[in-house]
Amino acid sequence: MKMHRYTCERCGETVAMELPRYARTVLADSVRVRGTDRELCPECIRGLRVWFAAGQRKGGE
């Protein structure tokens, strides 16, 4: 299977994963900043989800 290699635009980690997993993980959870999609590694995606969930629990303060 063909591998896709990219660099996380948050932490700088280089990640290699098979194209179907890349599509499910990164493209589905890409982040748009100032009109541009950003590729994040799975760890940074998880960190963002935790951060957003914490904000929802606090009432968005």
N, C-alpha and C positions, 0 to 999 in steps of 0.2 A: 504494500500500500504506500502511496506517495505521502511524504511528510511535508509539513509546512513549518517553517521556522520564522519566528518573529521575536521582537524585543518588547517587553512590557513598557508602556509609556508612563507608568507610575514609578516602579521600582528599578527598572532597567534590566531585569532578569531576562535572559534569552531562553525561549521555550520552543520545543519542537514537539509537534503532535500530528497524528494522522488527520487528513483533511476532514473526514466526517466529524471527528471529535472537535476539531477546531471550529467547524461551523456551528455545532451545538453549544460549545462552551463560550467562545469569544464573540462570534458574530451575534449570537442571541443576547449576550450581556454586554455589548459594547457600550461605551459611554460617550455621549455627545457633549463636547465642550466647545463653546463658541462656534457652533456650526460644523465641527469636524469630529468624526468618529475616532475614538481612541481605543487601541488594543490593550487589554489588561491581561495579566497572567491569572490563572485560576485562584491563586492565593489572594491577590488584590481584589478580584471580583467578590470573593467571600468576605473580605474585610469591609468592602463597601456595603454589602448586604447587611452585615452586623451593625455598621454605623447607622444606616438608614432605619433599621429596626429599632435601635436604641432611641433615635429621634422620635419615632412614632410613639413609643412607650411614654416618652416625656411630654408628649403633646405638641411636638414640633417647635419647641422653644429654641 
